[in-house]
Amino acid sequence: MIDMRSAPIQPEDATIITKYLGDVLSPTAPPLALPIPINAASNDQLRFLGLLPPEALQKILDARAKGKIKDFATLQAIAGDKSVDKYKGVLSFE
């Protein structure tokens, strides 16, 4: 990432990032099945996907803690981000 993309990564962060990617993308990591159930997926799974900005994702996690998110219209209202529509094939509300 640093050499190929000139990513602004500090040397001390490279070890942490390498370990994280090794854990998440290793051959022994469980596969991510689609569609992802927005109400049951772990916080780490949702964060790793990078679907939304961190602020919008936190709003979703907070709302999900209070009750199930029922549909994309509700998800969009919670996140305050119209871009959630492009994930209709990736997310489910079961």
Backbone as CSV, one residue per row, in Angstrom:
resi,resn,N_x,N_y,N_z,CA_x,CA_y,CA_z,C_x,C_y,C_z
1,MET,0.826,-1.187,0.000,0.000,0.000,0.000,0.871,1.252,0.000
2,ILE,1.926,1.189,0.769,2.795,2.356,0.861,3.551,2.554,-0.445
3,ASP,4.167,1.494,-0.936,4.993,1.609,-2.137,4.177,1.775,-3.410
4,MET,3.103,0.999,-3.547,2.345,1.014,-4.796,1.356,2.168,-4.889
5,ARG,0.769,2.559,-3.771,-0.283,3.575,-3.801,0.071,4.847,-3.038
6,SER,1.281,4.902,-2.512,1.720,6.052,-1.717,0.755,6.355,-0.576
7,ALA,0.264,5.290,0.053,-0.670,5.453,1.165,0.045,6.106,2.341
8,PRO,-0.611,7.040,3.001,0.020,7.731,4.134,-0.046,6.880,5.403
9,ILE,0.688,5.787,5.421,0.687,4.872,6.558,1.994,5.043,7.316
10,GLN,1.874,5.204,8.599,3.049,5.321,9.452,3.647,3.931,9.660
11,PRO,4.958,3.831,9.755,5.591,2.517,9.929,5.035,1.732,11.123
12,GLU,4.732,2.418,12.210,4.203,1.705,13.380,2.788,1.171,13.142
13,ASP,2.052,1.755,12.195,0.722,1.273,11.867,0.754,0.100,10.892
14,ALA,1.827,-0.042,10.144,1.921,-1.103,9.138,1.789,-2.476,9.776
15,THR,2.358,-2.685,10.941,2.276,-3.978,11.623,0.832,-4.287,12.009
16,ILE,0.141,-3.294,12.534,-1.259,-3.482,12.950,-2.128,-3.790,11.734
17,ILE,-1.935,-3.046,10.668,-2.725,-3.247,9.451,-2.446,-4.624,8.860
18,THR,-1.197,-5.017,8.828,-0.827,-6.323,8.278,-1.468,-7.443,9.067
19,LYS,-1.445,-7.351,10.392,-2.071,-8.385,11.224,-3.575,-8.442,10.968
20,TYR,-4.229,-7.274,10.927,-5.664,-7.231,10.700,-6.039,-7.870,9.356
21,LEU,-5.349,-7.468,8.309,-5.653,-8.029,6.991,-5.365,-9.522,6.943
22,GLY,-4.302,-9.959,7.615,-3.994,-11.380,7.671,-5.080,-12.165,8.380
23,ASP,-5.639,-11.596,9.447,-6.719,-12.269,10.186,-8.004,-12.324,9.376
24,VAL,-8.344,-11.213,8.742,-9.623,-11.106,8.037,-9.603,-11.800,6.678
25,LEU,-8.480,-11.734,5.986,-8.420,-12.272,4.632,-7.675,-13.601,4.534
26,SER,-7.388,-14.209,5.658,-6.647,-15.471,5.631,-7.525,-16.588,5.075
27,PRO,-6.908,-17.649,4.577,-7.690,-18.776,4.051,-8.552,-19.438,5.120
28,THR,-8.224,-19.260,6.383,-9.012,-19.873,7.450,-10.148,-18.985,7.938
29,ALA,-10.198,-17.723,7.485,-11.286,-16.829,7.882,-12.580,-17.311,7.234
30,PRO,-13.690,-17.248,7.966,-14.956,-17.683,7.368,-15.336,-16.787,6.194
31,PRO,-15.892,-17.359,5.139,-16.270,-16.540,3.982,-17.419,-15.603,4.330
32,LEU,-17.444,-14.492,3.668,-18.515,-13.530,3.854,-19.622,-13.878,2.865
33,ALA,-20.745,-14.326,3.378,-21.859,-14.741,2.533,-22.738,-13.536,2.203
34,LEU,-23.223,-13.502,0.982,-24.124,-12.438,0.553,-25.526,-12.983,0.383
35,PRO,-26.535,-12.223,0.630,-26.494,-10.861,1.134,-26.163,-10.841,2.622
36,ILE,-25.613,-9.738,3.056,-25.222,-9.553,4.451,-26.449,-9.084,5.230
37,PRO,-26.801,-9.803,6.288,-27.963,-9.387,7.082,-27.609,-8.170,7.944
38,ILE,-28.120,-7.020,7.594,-27.763,-5.768,8.264,-28.049,-5.824,9.760
39,ASN,-29.050,-6.604,10.160,-29.418,-6.673,11.569,-28.634,-7.722,12.349
40,ALA,-27.923,-8.607,11.672,-27.212,-9.680,12.366,-25.705,-9.662,12.142
41,ALA,-25.243,-8.956,11.148,-23.803,-8.920,10.860,-23.062,-8.278,12.021
42,SER,-21.854,-8.750,12.259,-21.058,-8.162,13.341,-20.660,-6.738,12.969
43,ASN,-20.364,-5.965,13.976,-19.907,-4.593,13.745,-18.650,-4.589,12.890
44,ASP,-17.749,-5.538,13.154,-16.509,-5.612,12.372,-16.796,-5.920,10.911
45,GLN,-17.755,-6.813,10.647,-18.091,-7.131,9.253,-18.594,-5.877,8.536
46,LEU,-19.463,-5.151,9.168,-20.009,-3.952,8.537,-18.939,-2.885,8.342
47,ARG,-18.064,-2.743,9.306,-16.980,-1.760,9.176,-16.010,-2.166,8.068
48,PHE,-15.699,-3.445,8.016,-14.735,-3.936,7.027,-15.233,-3.722,5.604
49,LEU,-16.533,-3.824,5.408,-17.084,-3.644,4.065,-16.866,-2.232,3.543
50,GLY,-16.821,-1.279,4.445,-16.602,0.097,4.027,-17.726,0.647,3.179
51,LEU,-18.946,0.190,3.431,-20.081,0.631,2.624,-20.398,2.107,2.808
52,LEU,-20.254,2.579,4.024,-20.651,3.939,4.345,-19.565,4.643,5.145
53,PRO,-19.624,5.950,5.192,-18.673,6.670,6.041,-18.839,6.240,7.499
54,PRO,-17.793,6.338,8.303,-17.874,5.893,9.702,-19.019,6.515,10.492
55,GLU,-19.343,7.772,10.234,-20.429,8.431,10.965,-21.774,7.772,10.657
56,ALA,-22.014,7.481,9.383,-23.263,6.837,8.982,-23.332,5.420,9.531
57,LEU,-22.223,4.720,9.488,-22.194,3.356,10.020,-22.497,3.361,11.511
58,GLN,-21.964,4.314,12.249,-22.230,4.381,13.686,-23.709,4.637,13.952
59,LYS,-24.343,5.467,13.139,-25.785,5.711,13.283,-26.562,4.420,13.074
60,ILE,-26.137,3.625,12.095,-26.796,2.345,11.827,-26.621,1.406,13.016
61,LEU,-25.414,1.322,13.542,-25.159,0.437,14.680,-25.964,0.875,15.898
62,ASP,-26.068,2.171,16.127,-26.851,2.680,17.251,-28.332,2.356,17.087
63,ALA,-28.848,2.554,15.881,-30.265,2.264,15.615,-30.535,0.773,15.724
64,ARG,-29.617,-0.026,15.236,-29.784,-1.481,15.273,-29.823,-1.993,16.707
65,ALA,-29.126,-1.338,17.606,-29.129,-1.739,19.016,-30.501,-1.515,19.652
66,LYS,-31.290,-0.605,19.080,-32.622,-0.300,19.616,-33.716,-1.159,18.996
67,GLY,-33.460,-1.738,17.841,-34.462,-2.551,17.161,-34.034,-2.846,15.738
68,LYS,-34.741,-3.766,15.097,-34.384,-4.160,13.734,-34.627,-3.039,12.741
69,ILE,-33.742,-2.976,11.762,-33.916,-2.077,10.628,-34.732,-2.865,9.614
70,LYS,-35.838,-2.291,9.144,-36.812,-3.068,8.372,-36.618,-3.060,6.865
71,ASP,-36.073,-1.965,6.315,-35.960,-1.879,4.857,-34.960,-0.794,4.468
72,PHE,-34.748,-0.658,3.161,-33.770,0.313,2.675,-34.188,1.756,2.957
73,ALA,-35.483,2.044,2.917,-35.931,3.407,3.217,-35.571,3.774,4.656
74,THR,-35.767,2.844,5.568,-35.413,3.077,6.968,-33.906,3.212,7.115
75,LEU,-33.165,2.339,6.442,-31.707,2.387,6.493,-31.196,3.729,5.975
76,GLN,-31.769,4.187,4.886,-31.364,5.464,4.303,-31.670,6.615,5.262
77,ALA,-32.823,6.588,5.911,-33.186,7.641,6.859,-32.241,7.646,8.059
78,ILE,-31.876,6.480,8.533,-30.969,6.373,9.678,-29.581,6.872,9.308
79,ALA,-29.079,6.395,8.186,-27.711,6.730,7.772,-27.599,8.165,7.273
80,GLY,-28.714,8.711,6.781,-28.658,10.042,6.205,-27.812,10.076,4.948
81,ASP,-27.787,8.946,4.254,-26.910,8.819,3.091,-27.668,8.084,1.989
82,LYS,-27.901,8.742,0.873,-28.658,8.147,-0.234,-27.906,7.025,-0.941
83,SER,-26.617,6.912,-0.666,-25.824,5.902,-1.355,-26.161,4.480,-0.923
84,VAL,-26.950,4.305,0.134,-27.274,2.936,0.568,-28.064,2.179,-0.491
85,ASP,-28.763,2.879,-1.355,-29.545,2.207,-2.402,-28.682,1.325,-3.302
86,LYS,-27.435,1.706,-3.510,-26.592,0.916,-4.398,-26.178,-0.418,-3.785
87,TYR,-26.512,-0.651,-2.524,-26.159,-1.901,-1.865,-27.344,-2.854,-1.737
88,LYS,-28.387,-2.631,-2.516,-29.584,-3.475,-2.433,-29.284,-4.947,-2.698
89,GLY,-28.318,-5.239,-3.533,-27.963,-6.631,-3.806,-27.021,-7.222,-2.787
90,VAL,-26.529,-6.403,-1.862,-25.518,-6.841,-0.908,-26.085,-7.010,0.495
91,LEU,-27.111,-6.238,0.828,-27.679,-6.256,2.192,-29.064,-6.872,2.215
92,SER,-29.371,-7.498,3.341,-30.738,-7.999,3.561,-31.184,-7.523,4.940
93,PHE,-32.472,-7.666,5.214,-33.032,-7.172,6.462,-33.672,-8.287,7.278
94,GLU,-33.248,-9.506,7.084,-33.793,-10.661,7.804,-33.347,-10.681,9.241
